[in-house]
């Protein structure tokens, strides 16, 4: 089964809703539908501007 990795960053207040929407949209009931992980991101930096935290997202 071919695989693809998709990464999405969102604010923690939206994480569960976004994960649920992805799971609902991807579900076909067939082997290979995939998995969703929700993990914390401790820090983000936008290299071009130096913005940090939520501003970098």
PDBQT receptor file of N, H, CA, C and O in Angstrom, charges set to zero:
ATOM      1  N   UNK A   1       0.853  -1.177   0.000  1.00  0.00    +0.000 N 
ATOM      2  CA  UNK A   1       0.000   0.000   0.000  1.00  0.00    +0.000 C 
ATOM      3  C   UNK A   1       0.897   1.237   0.000  1.00  0.00    +0.000 C 
ATOM      4  O   UNK A   1       1.707   1.396   0.914  1.00  0.00    +0.000 OA
ATOM      5  N   UNK A   2       0.779   2.116  -0.994  1.00  0.00    +0.000 N 
ATOM      6  H   UNK A   2       0.121   1.988  -1.737  1.00  0.00    +0.000 HD
ATOM      7  CA  UNK A   2       1.554   3.357  -1.011  1.00  0.00    +0.000 C 
ATOM      8  C   UNK A   2       1.192   4.229   0.189  1.00  0.00    +0.000 C 
ATOM      9  O   UNK A   2       0.043   4.248   0.631  1.00  0.00    +0.000 OA
ATOM     10  N   UNK A   3       2.166   4.937   0.698  1.00  0.00    +0.000 N 
ATOM     11  H   UNK A   3       3.099   4.922   0.338  1.00  0.00    +0.000 HD
ATOM     12  CA  UNK A   3       1.956   5.775   1.881  1.00  0.00    +0.000 C 
ATOM     13  C   UNK A   3       2.266   7.226   1.554  1.00  0.00    +0.000 C 
ATOM     14  O   UNK A   3       3.053   7.510   0.651  1.00  0.00    +0.000 OA
ATOM     15  N   UNK A   4       1.656   8.130   2.276  1.00  0.00    +0.000 N 
ATOM     16  H   UNK A   4       1.016   7.900   3.009  1.00  0.00    +0.000 HD
ATOM     17  CA  UNK A   4       1.945   9.552   2.203  1.00  0.00    +0.000 C 
ATOM     18  C   UNK A   4       1.861  10.107   3.617  1.00  0.00    +0.000 C 
ATOM     19  O   UNK A   4       1.050   9.645   4.419  1.00  0.00    +0.000 OA
ATOM     20  N   UNK A   5       2.684  11.081   3.922  1.00  0.00    +0.000 N 
ATOM     21  H   UNK A   5       3.343  11.457   3.270  1.00  0.00    +0.000 HD
ATOM     22  CA  UNK A   5       2.657  11.714   5.240  1.00  0.00    +0.000 C 
ATOM     23  C   UNK A   5       2.197  13.153   5.058  1.00  0.00    +0.000 C 
ATOM     24  O   UNK A   5       2.727  13.883   4.220  1.00  0.00    +0.000 OA
ATOM     25  N   UNK A   6       1.208  13.555   5.848  1.00  0.00    +0.000 N 
ATOM     26  H   UNK A   6       0.778  12.962   6.529  1.00  0.00    +0.000 HD
ATOM     27  CA  UNK A   6       0.690  14.915   5.828  1.00  0.00    +0.000 C 
ATOM     28  C   UNK A   6       0.867  15.489   7.224  1.00  0.00    +0.000 C 
ATOM     29  O   UNK A   6       0.488  14.853   8.207  1.00  0.00    +0.000 OA
ATOM     30  N   UNK A   7       1.434  16.677   7.321  1.00  0.00    +0.000 N 
ATOM     31  H   UNK A   7       1.741  17.194   6.523  1.00  0.00    +0.000 HD
ATOM     32  CA  UNK A   7       1.586  17.328   8.622  1.00  0.00    +0.000 C 
ATOM     33  C   UNK A   7       0.768  18.610   8.627  1.00  0.00    +0.000 C 
ATOM     34  O   UNK A   7       0.793  19.380   7.667  1.00  0.00    +0.000 OA
ATOM     35  N   UNK A   8       0.039  18.831   9.724  1.00  0.00    +0.000 N 
ATOM     36  H   UNK A   8       0.018  18.205  10.504  1.00  0.00    +0.000 HD
ATOM     37  CA  UNK A   8      -0.790  20.015   9.888  1.00  0.00    +0.000 C 
ATOM     38  C   UNK A   8      -0.475  20.624  11.241  1.00  0.00    +0.000 C 
ATOM     39  O   UNK A   8      -0.441  19.917  12.247  1.00  0.00    +0.000 OA
ATOM     40  N   UNK A   9      -0.246  21.919  11.276  1.00  0.00    +0.000 N 
ATOM     41  H   UNK A   9      -0.274  22.494  10.458  1.00  0.00    +0.000 HD
ATOM     42  CA  UNK A   9      -0.071  22.624  12.545  1.00  0.00    +0.000 C 
ATOM     43  C   UNK A   9      -1.278  23.515  12.769  1.00  0.00    +0.000 C 
ATOM     44  O   UNK A   9      -1.721  24.221  11.863  1.00  0.00    +0.000 OA
ATOM     45  N   UNK A  10      -1.805  23.474  13.984  1.00  0.00    +0.000 N 
ATOM     46  H   UNK A  10      -1.445  22.900  14.720  1.00  0.00    +0.000 HD
ATOM     47  CA  UNK A  10      -2.939  24.309  14.348  1.00  0.00    +0.000 C 
ATOM     48  C   UNK A  10      -2.812  24.664  15.816  1.00  0.00    +0.000 C 
ATOM     49  O   UNK A  10      -2.061  24.025  16.554  1.00  0.00    +0.000 OA
ATOM     50  N   UNK A  11      -3.533  25.661  16.233  1.00  0.00    +0.000 N 
ATOM     51  H   UNK A  11      -4.143  26.180  15.634  1.00  0.00    +0.000 HD
ATOM     52  CA  UNK A  11      -3.534  26.014  17.648  1.00  0.00    +0.000 C 
ATOM     53  C   UNK A  11      -4.099  24.873  18.478  1.00  0.00    +0.000 C 
ATOM     54  O   UNK A  11      -4.931  24.102  18.000  1.00  0.00    +0.000 OA
ATOM     55  N   UNK A  12      -3.645  24.766  19.723  1.00  0.00    +0.000 N 
ATOM     56  H   UNK A  12      -2.969  25.392  20.111  1.00  0.00    +0.000 HD
ATOM     57  CA  UNK A  12      -4.076  23.647  20.569  1.00  0.00    +0.000 C 
ATOM     58  C   UNK A  12      -5.585  23.634  20.784  1.00  0.00    +0.000 C 
ATOM     59  O   UNK A  12      -6.172  22.572  20.990  1.00  0.00    +0.000 OA
ATOM     60  N   UNK A  13      -6.212  24.799  20.738  1.00  0.00    +0.000 N 
ATOM     61  H   UNK A  13      -5.735  25.662  20.570  1.00  0.00    +0.000 HD
ATOM     62  CA  UNK A  13      -7.659  24.852  20.946  1.00  0.00    +0.000 C 
ATOM     63  C   UNK A  13      -8.433  24.207  19.801  1.00  0.00    +0.000 C 
ATOM     64  O   UNK A  13      -9.590  23.825  19.982  1.00  0.00    +0.000 OA
ATOM     65  N   UNK A  14      -7.822  24.078  18.636  1.00  0.00    +0.000 N 
ATOM     66  H   UNK A  14      -6.883  24.388  18.489  1.00  0.00    +0.000 HD
ATOM     67  CA  UNK A  14      -8.487  23.481  17.471  1.00  0.00    +0.000 C 
ATOM     68  C   UNK A  14      -8.014  22.066  17.158  1.00  0.00    +0.000 C 
ATOM     69  O   UNK A  14      -8.538  21.433  16.242  1.00  0.00    +0.000 OA
ATOM     70  N   UNK A  15      -7.032  21.558  17.902  1.00  0.00    +0.000 N 
ATOM     71  H   UNK A  15      -6.606  22.073  18.647  1.00  0.00    +0.000 HD
ATOM     72  CA  UNK A  15      -6.373  20.298  17.548  1.00  0.00    +0.000 C 
ATOM     73  C   UNK A  15      -7.340  19.120  17.472  1.00  0.00    +0.000 C 
ATOM     74  O   UNK A  15      -7.306  18.366  16.499  1.00  0.00    +0.000 OA
ATOM     75  N   UNK A  16      -8.182  18.949  18.454  1.00  0.00    +0.000 N 
ATOM     76  H   UNK A  16      -8.210  19.562  19.244  1.00  0.00    +0.000 HD
ATOM     77  CA  UNK A  16      -9.098  17.795  18.456  1.00  0.00    +0.000 C 
ATOM     78  C   UNK A  16     -10.100  17.883  17.315  1.00  0.00    +0.000 C 
ATOM     79  O   UNK A  16     -10.398  16.877  16.671  1.00  0.00    +0.000 OA
ATOM     80  N   UNK A  17     -10.618  19.073  17.060  1.00  0.00    +0.000 N 
ATOM     81  H   UNK A  17     -10.376  19.890  17.582  1.00  0.00    +0.000 HD
ATOM     82  CA  UNK A  17     -11.591  19.253  15.980  1.00  0.00    +0.000 C 
ATOM     83  C   UNK A  17     -10.946  18.961  14.626  1.00  0.00    +0.000 C 
ATOM     84  O   UNK A  17     -11.531  18.269  13.793  1.00  0.00    +0.000 OA
ATOM     85  N   UNK A  18      -9.749  19.486  14.412  1.00  0.00    +0.000 N 
ATOM     86  H   UNK A  18      -9.275  20.048  15.090  1.00  0.00    +0.000 HD
ATOM     87  CA  UNK A  18      -9.050  19.267  13.145  1.00  0.00    +0.000 C 
ATOM     88  C   UNK A  18      -8.717  17.785  12.964  1.00  0.00    +0.000 C 
ATOM     89  O   UNK A  18      -8.900  17.242  11.875  1.00  0.00    +0.000 OA
ATOM     90  N   UNK A  19      -8.234  17.131  14.012  1.00  0.00    +0.000 N 
ATOM     91  H   UNK A  19      -8.085  17.572  14.897  1.00  0.00    +0.000 HD
ATOM     92  CA  UNK A  19      -7.921  15.700  13.932  1.00  0.00    +0.000 C 
ATOM     93  C   UNK A  19      -9.174  14.902  13.585  1.00  0.00    +0.000 C 
ATOM     94  O   UNK A  19      -9.117  13.981  12.770  1.00  0.00    +0.000 OA
ATOM     95  N   UNK A  20     -10.290  15.246  14.192  1.00  0.00    +0.000 N 
ATOM     96  H   UNK A  20     -10.336  15.994  14.854  1.00  0.00    +0.000 HD
ATOM     97  CA  UNK A  20     -11.547  14.559  13.901  1.00  0.00    +0.000 C 
ATOM     98  C   UNK A  20     -11.998  14.760  12.467  1.00  0.00    +0.000 C 
ATOM     99  O   UNK A  20     -12.470  13.822  11.824  1.00  0.00    +0.000 OA
ATOM    100  N   UNK A  21     -11.854  15.982  11.960  1.00  0.00    +0.000 N 
ATOM    101  H   UNK A  21     -11.470  16.744  12.483  1.00  0.00    +0.000 HD
ATOM    102  CA  UNK A  21     -12.237  16.259  10.577  1.00  0.00    +0.000 C 
ATOM    103  C   UNK A  21     -11.372  15.482   9.590  1.00  0.00    +0.000 C 
ATOM    104  O   UNK A  21     -11.871  14.954   8.596  1.00  0.00    +0.000 OA
ATOM    105  N   UNK A  22     -10.075  15.416   9.871  1.00  0.00    +0.000 N 
ATOM    106  H   UNK A  22      -9.670  15.845  10.679  1.00  0.00    +0.000 HD
ATOM    107  CA  UNK A  22      -9.179  14.652   9.000  1.00  0.00    +0.000 C 
ATOM    108  C   UNK A  22      -9.561  13.177   9.023  1.00  0.00    +0.000 C 
ATOM    109  O   UNK A  22      -9.645  12.543   7.971  1.00  0.00    +0.000 OA
ATOM    110  N   UNK A  23      -9.793  12.629  10.208  1.00  0.00    +0.000 N 
ATOM    111  H   UNK A  23      -9.725  13.145  11.063  1.00  0.00    +0.000 HD
ATOM    112  CA  UNK A  23     -10.148  11.214  10.334  1.00  0.00    +0.000 C 
ATOM    113  C   UNK A  23     -11.454  10.908   9.605  1.00  0.00    +0.000 C 
ATOM    114  O   UNK A  23     -11.551   9.900   8.904  1.00  0.00    +0.000 OA
ATOM    115  N   UNK A  24     -12.451  11.764   9.763  1.00  0.00    +0.000 N 
ATOM    116  H   UNK A  24     -12.372  12.583  10.332  1.00  0.00    +0.000 HD
ATOM    117  CA  UNK A  24     -13.738  11.554   9.086  1.00  0.00    +0.000 C 
ATOM    118  C   UNK A  24     -13.578  11.611   7.572  1.00  0.00    +0.000 C 
ATOM    119  O   UNK A  24     -14.145  10.792   6.850  1.00  0.00    +0.000 OA
ATOM    120  N   UNK A  25     -12.806  12.579   7.097  1.00  0.00    +0.000 N 
ATOM    121  H   UNK A  25     -12.345  13.245   7.683  1.00  0.00    +0.000 HD
ATOM    122  CA  UNK A  25     -12.639  12.771   5.653  1.00  0.00    +0.000 C 
ATOM    123  C   UNK A  25     -11.845  11.649   5.004  1.00  0.00    +0.000 C 
ATOM    124  O   UNK A  25     -12.090  11.307   3.847  1.00  0.00    +0.000 OA
ATOM    125  N   UNK A  26     -10.890  11.069   5.738  1.00  0.00    +0.000 N 
ATOM    126  H   UNK A  26     -10.691  11.347   6.678  1.00  0.00    +0.000 HD
ATOM    127  CA  UNK A  26     -10.008  10.045   5.170  1.00  0.00    +0.000 C 
ATOM    128  C   UNK A  26     -10.574   8.636   5.289  1.00  0.00    +0.000 C 
ATOM    129  O   UNK A  26     -10.089   7.723   4.621  1.00  0.00    +0.000 OA
ATOM    130  N   UNK A  27     -11.586   8.442   6.121  1.00  0.00    +0.000 N 
ATOM    131  H   UNK A  27     -11.980   9.184   6.664  1.00  0.00    +0.000 HD
ATOM    132  CA  UNK A  27     -12.092   7.096   6.400  1.00  0.00    +0.000 C 
ATOM    133  C   UNK A  27     -12.857   6.525   5.213  1.00  0.00    +0.000 C 
ATOM    134  O   UNK A  27     -13.850   7.092   4.757  1.00  0.00    +0.000 OA
ATOM    135  N   UNK A  28     -12.363   5.382   4.724  1.00  0.00    +0.000 N 
ATOM    136  H   UNK A  28     -11.557   4.922   5.094  1.00  0.00    +0.000 HD
ATOM    137  CA  UNK A  28     -13.071   4.639   3.680  1.00  0.00    +0.000 C 
ATOM    138  C   UNK A  28     -13.536   3.286   4.195  1.00  0.00    +0.000 C 
ATOM    139  O   UNK A  28     -14.366   2.625   3.572  1.00  0.00    +0.000 OA
ATOM    140  N   UNK A  29     -12.982   2.873   5.358  1.00  0.00    +0.000 N 
ATOM    141  H   UNK A  29     -12.307   3.409   5.864  1.00  0.00    +0.000 HD
ATOM    142  CA  UNK A  29     -13.287   1.558   5.888  1.00  0.00    +0.000 C 
ATOM    143  C   UNK A  29     -12.367   0.473   5.347  1.00  0.00    +0.000 C 
ATOM    144  O   UNK A  29     -12.525  -0.702   5.679  1.00  0.00    +0.000 OA
ATOM    145  N   UNK A  30     -11.417   0.862   4.523  1.00  0.00    +0.000 N 
ATOM    146  H   UNK A  30     -11.289   1.816   4.253  1.00  0.00    +0.000 HD
ATOM    147  CA  UNK A  30     -10.484  -0.087   3.922  1.00  0.00    +0.000 C 
ATOM    148  C   UNK A  30      -9.145  -0.058   4.657  1.00  0.00    +0.000 C 
ATOM    149  O   UNK A  30      -8.796   0.940   5.287  1.00  0.00    +0.000 OA
ATOM    150  N   UNK A  31      -8.402  -1.158   4.570  1.00  0.00    +0.000 N 
ATOM    151  H   UNK A  31      -8.685  -1.968   4.058  1.00  0.00    +0.000 HD
ATOM    152  CA  UNK A  31      -7.047  -1.192   5.111  1.00  0.00    +0.000 C 
ATOM    153  C   UNK A  31      -6.240  -0.103   4.424  1.00  0.00    +0.000 C 
ATOM    154  O   UNK A  31      -6.306   0.058   3.206  1.00  0.00    +0.000 OA
ATOM    155  N   UNK A  32      -5.481   0.639   5.213  1.00  0.00    +0.000 N 
ATOM    156  H   UNK A  32      -5.428   0.508   6.203  1.00  0.00    +0.000 HD
ATOM    157  CA  UNK A  32      -4.653   1.704   4.654  1.00  0.00    +0.000 C 
ATOM    158  C   UNK A  32      -5.234   3.090   4.811  1.00  0.00    +0.000 C 
ATOM    159  O   UNK A  32      -4.653   4.063   4.332  1.00  0.00    +0.000 OA
ATOM    160  N   UNK A  33      -6.392   3.197   5.485  1.00  0.00    +0.000 N 
ATOM    161  H   UNK A  33      -6.864   2.405   5.874  1.00  0.00    +0.000 HD
ATOM    162  CA  UNK A  33      -6.975   4.521   5.711  1.00  0.00    +0.000 C 
ATOM    163  C   UNK A  33      -6.013   5.442   6.454  1.00  0.00    +0.000 C 
ATOM    164  O   UNK A  33      -6.047   6.657   6.257  1.00  0.00    +0.000 OA
ATOM    165  N   UNK A  34      -5.161   4.883   7.301  1.00  0.00    +0.000 N 
ATOM    166  H   UNK A  34      -5.134   3.896   7.461  1.00  0.00    +0.000 HD
ATOM    167  CA  UNK A  34      -4.147   5.690   7.970  1.00  0.00    +0.000 C 
ATOM    168  C   UNK A  34      -4.424   5.903   9.438  1.00  0.00    +0.000 C 
ATOM    169  O   UNK A  34      -5.314   5.289  10.027  1.00  0.00    +0.000 OA
ATOM    170  N   UNK A  35      -3.640   6.787  10.005  1.00  0.00    +0.000 N 
ATOM    171  H   UNK A  35      -2.917   7.285   9.526  1.00  0.00    +0.000 HD
ATOM    172  CA  UNK A  35      -3.720   7.120  11.426  1.00  0.00    +0.000 C 
ATOM    173  C   UNK A  35      -3.534   8.616  11.575  1.00  0.00    +0.000 C 
ATOM    174  O   UNK A  35      -2.968   9.272  10.700  1.00  0.00    +0.000 OA
ATOM    175  N   UNK A  36      -4.013   9.153  12.687  1.00  0.00    +0.000 N 
ATOM    176  H   UNK A  36      -4.473   8.621  13.397  1.00  0.00    +0.000 HD
ATOM    177  CA  UNK A  36      -3.816  10.562  13.022  1.00  0.00    +0.000 C 
ATOM    178  C   UNK A  36      -3.147  10.612  14.382  1.00  0.00    +0.000 C 
ATOM    179  O   UNK A  36      -3.621   9.991  15.334  1.00  0.00    +0.000 OA
ATOM    180  N   UNK A  37      -2.046  11.347  14.481  1.00  0.00    +0.000 N 
ATOM    181  H   UNK A  37      -1.661  11.851  13.708  1.00  0.00    +0.000 HD
ATOM    182  CA  UNK A  37      -1.386  11.593  15.765  1.00  0.00    +0.000 C 
ATOM    183  C   UNK A  37      -1.597  13.051  16.119  1.00  0.00    +0.000 C 
ATOM    184  O   UNK A  37      -1.543  13.923  15.252  1.00  0.00    +0.000 OA
ATOM    185  N   UNK A  38      -1.836  13.313  17.390  1.00  0.00    +0.000 N 
ATOM    186  H   UNK A  38      -1.880  12.604  18.094  1.00  0.00    +0.000 HD
ATOM    187  CA  UNK A  38      -1.901  14.681  17.896  1.00  0.00    +0.000 C 
ATOM    188  C   UNK A  38      -0.767  14.819  18.898  1.00  0.00    +0.000 C 
ATOM    189  O   UNK A  38      -0.749  14.140  19.924  1.00  0.00    +0.000 OA
ATOM    190  N   UNK A  39       0.174  15.694  18.597  1.00  0.00    +0.000 N 
ATOM    191  H   UNK A  39       0.160  16.245  17.763  1.00  0.00    +0.000 HD
ATOM    192  CA  UNK A  39       1.315  15.906  19.481  1.00  0.00    +0.000 C 
ATOM    193  C   UNK A  39       1.525  17.395  19.695  1.00  0.00    +0.000 C 
ATOM    194  O   UNK A  39       1.164  18.215  18.851  1.00  0.00    +0.000 OA
ATOM    195  N   UNK A  40       2.104  17.727  20.816  1.00  0.00    +0.000 N 
ATOM    196  H   UNK A  40       2.397  17.060  21.502  1.00  0.00    +0.000 HD
ATOM    197  CA  UNK A  40       2.395  19.127  21.127  1.00  0.00    +0.000 C 
ATOM    198  C   UNK A  40       3.643  19.581  20.378  1.00  0.00    +0.000 C 
ATOM    199  O   UNK A  40       4.589  18.814  20.200  1.00  0.00    +0.000 OA
ATOM    200  N   UNK A  41       3.631  20.817  19.951  1.00  0.00    +0.000 N 
ATOM    201  H   UNK A  41       2.862  21.440  20.095  1.00  0.00    +0.000 HD
ATOM    202  CA  UNK A  41       4.813  21.457  19.371  1.00  0.00    +0.000 C 
ATOM    203  C   UNK A  41       5.281  22.470  20.401  1.00  0.00    +0.000 C 
ATOM    204  O   UNK A  41       4.564  23.419  20.720  1.00  0.00    +0.000 OA
ATOM    205  N   UNK A  42       6.466  22.270  20.913  1.00  0.00    +0.000 N 
ATOM    206  H   UNK A  42       7.049  21.500  20.654  1.00  0.00    +0.000 HD
ATOM    207  CA  UNK A  42       6.973  23.142  21.972  1.00  0.00    +0.000 C 
ATOM    208  C   UNK A  42       7.295  24.540  21.481  1.00  0.00    +0.000 C 
ATOM    209  O   UNK A  42       7.115  25.522  22.201  1.00  0.00    +0.000 OA
ATOM    210  N   UNK A  43       7.773  24.621  20.249  1.00  0.00    +0.000 N 
ATOM    211  H   UNK A  43       7.919  23.823  19.664  1.00  0.00    +0.000 HD
ATOM    212  CA  UNK A  43       8.223  25.919  19.776  1.00  0.00    +0.000 C 
ATOM    213  C   UNK A  43       8.248  25.919  18.257  1.00  0.00    +0.000 C 
ATOM    214  O   UNK A  43       8.599  24.913  17.640  1.00  0.00    +0.000 OA
ATOM    215  N   UNK A  44       7.880  27.031  17.656  1.00  0.00    +0.000 N 
ATOM    216  H   UNK A  44       7.595  27.848  18.158  1.00  0.00    +0.000 HD
ATOM    217  CA  UNK A  44       7.951  27.187  16.206  1.00  0.00    +0.000 C 
ATOM    218  C   UNK A  44       8.633  28.513  15.901  1.00  0.00    +0.000 C 
ATOM    219  O   UNK A  44       8.397  29.516  16.575  1.00  0.00    +0.000 OA
ATOM    220  N   UNK A  45       9.475  28.507  14.887  1.00  0.00    +0.000 N 
ATOM    221  H   UNK A  45       9.667  27.692  14.340  1.00  0.00    +0.000 HD
ATOM    222  CA  UNK A  45      10.164  29.722  14.456  1.00  0.00    +0.000 C 
ATOM    223  C   UNK A  45      10.038  29.817  12.941  1.00  0.00    +0.000 C 
ATOM    224  O   UNK A  45      10.371  28.875  12.223  1.00  0.00    +0.000 OA
ATOM    225  N   UNK A  46       9.556  30.956  12.461  1.00  0.00    +0.000 N 
ATOM    226  H   UNK A  46       9.285  31.721  13.045  1.00  0.00    +0.000 HD
ATOM    227  CA  UNK A  46       9.544  31.200  11.014  1.00  0.00    +0.000 C 
ATOM    228  C   UNK A  46      10.909  31.782  10.667  1.00  0.00    +0.000 C 
ATOM    229  O   UNK A  46      11.230  32.905  11.054  1.00  0.00    +0.000 OA
ATOM    230  N   UNK A  47      11.694  31.026   9.951  1.00  0.00    +0.000 N 
ATOM    231  H   UNK A  47      11.434  30.114   9.636  1.00  0.00    +0.000 HD
ATOM    232  CA  UNK A  47      13.082  31.402   9.694  1.00  0.00    +0.000 C 
ATOM    233  C   UNK A  47      13.181  32.737   8.957  1.00  0.00    +0.000 C 
ATOM    234  O   UNK A  47      14.017  33.571   9.303  1.00  0.00    +0.000 OA
ATOM    235  N   UNK A  48      12.341  32.945   7.953  1.00  0.00    +0.000 N 
ATOM    236  H   UNK A  48      11.662  32.267   7.673  1.00  0.00    +0.000 HD
ATOM    237  CA  UNK A  48      12.430  34.151   7.128  1.00  0.00    +0.000 C 
ATOM    238  C   UNK A  48      12.283  35.428   7.935  1.00  0.00    +0.000 C 
ATOM    239  O   UNK A  48      13.006  36.396   7.698  1.00  0.00    +0.000 OA
ATOM    240  N   UNK A  49      11.341  35.444   8.900  1.00  0.00    +0.000 N 
ATOM    241  H   UNK A  49      10.753  34.658   9.092  1.00  0.00    +0.000 HD
ATOM    242  CA  UNK A  49      11.039  36.675   9.635  1.00  0.00    +0.000 C 
ATOM    243  C   UNK A  49      11.521  36.659  11.076  1.00  0.00    +0.000 C 
ATOM    244  O   UNK A  49      11.609  37.707  11.716  1.00  0.00    +0.000 OA
ATOM    245  N   UNK A  50      11.831  35.481  11.587  1.00  0.00    +0.000 N 
ATOM    246  H   UNK A  50      11.759  34.630  11.067  1.00  0.00    +0.000 HD
ATOM    247  CA  UNK A  50      12.219  35.381  12.988  1.00  0.00    +0.000 C 
ATOM    248  C   UNK A  50      11.035  35.318  13.934  1.00  0.00    +0.000 C 
ATOM    249  O   UNK A  50      11.221  35.273  15.150  1.00  0.00    +0.000 OA
ATOM    250  N   UNK A  51       9.806  35.314  13.396  1.00  0.00    +0.000 N 
ATOM    251  H   UNK A  51       9.655  35.351  12.409  1.00  0.00    +0.000 HD
ATOM    252  CA  UNK A  51       8.621  35.220  14.250  1.00  0.00    +0.000 C 
ATOM    253  C   UNK A  51       8.654  33.909  15.018  1.00  0.00    +0.000 C 
ATOM    254  O   UNK A  51       9.161  32.896  14.536  1.00  0.00    +0.000 OA
ATOM    255  N   UNK A  52       8.098  33.952  16.234  1.00  0.00    +0.000 N 
ATOM    256  H   UNK A  52       7.687  34.775  16.626  1.00  0.00    +0.000 HD
ATOM    257  CA  UNK A  52       8.113  32.772  17.092  1.00  0.00    +0.000 C 
ATOM    258  C   UNK A  52       6.715  32.488  17.627  1.00  0.00    +0.000 C 
ATOM    259  O   UNK A  52       5.847  33.360  17.639  1.00  0.00    +0.000 OA
ATOM    260  N   UNK A  53       6.517  31.247  18.070  1.00  0.00    +0.000 N 
ATOM    261  H   UNK A  53       7.223  30.538  18.060  1.00  0.00    +0.000 HD
ATOM    262  CA  UNK A  53       5.245  30.856  18.676  1.00  0.00    +0.000 C 
ATOM    263  C   UNK A  53       4.108  30.885  17.679  1.00  0.00    +0.000 C 
ATOM    264  O   UNK A  53       4.290  30.557  16.506  1.00  0.00    +0.000 OA
ATOM    265  N   UNK A  54       2.917  31.284  18.150  1.00  0.00    +0.000 N 
ATOM    266  H   UNK A  54       2.769  31.550  19.102  1.00  0.00    +0.000 HD
ATOM    267  CA  UNK A  54       1.735  31.320  17.288  1.00  0.00    +0.000 C 
ATOM    268  C   UNK A  54       1.926  32.232  16.084  1.00  0.00    +0.000 C 
ATOM    269  O   UNK A  54       1.363  31.974  15.020  1.00  0.00    +0.000 OA
ATOM    270  N   UNK A  55       2.715  33.300  16.237  1.00  0.00    +0.000 N 
ATOM    271  H   UNK A  55       3.172  33.509  17.102  1.00  0.00    +0.000 HD
ATOM    272  CA  UNK A  55       2.952  34.211  15.116  1.00  0.00    +0.000 C 
ATOM    273  C   UNK A  55       3.664  33.512  13.965  1.00  0.00    +0.000 C 
ATOM    274  O   UNK A  55       3.517  33.912  12.810  1.00  0.00    +0.000 OA
ATOM    275  N   UNK A  56       4.427  32.480  14.270  1.00  0.00    +0.000 N 
ATOM    276  H   UNK A  56       4.547  32.156  15.208  1.00  0.00    +0.000 HD
ATOM    277  CA  UNK A  56       5.154  31.746  13.234  1.00  0.00    +0.000 C 
ATOM    278  C   UNK A  56       4.251  30.801  12.460  1.00  0.00    +0.000 C 
ATOM    279  O   UNK A  56       4.610  30.357  11.369  1.00  0.00    +0.000 OA
ATOM    280  N   UNK A  57       3.087  30.490  13.007  1.00  0.00    +0.000 N 
ATOM    281  H   UNK A  57       2.795  30.851  13.893  1.00  0.00    +0.000 HD
ATOM    282  CA  UNK A  57       2.174  29.577  12.333  1.00  0.00    +0.000 C 
ATOM    283  C   UNK A  57       1.321  30.324  11.342  1.00  0.00    +0.000 C 
ATOM    284  O   UNK A  57       0.483  29.722  10.671  1.00  0.00    +0.000 OA
TER     285      UNK A  57
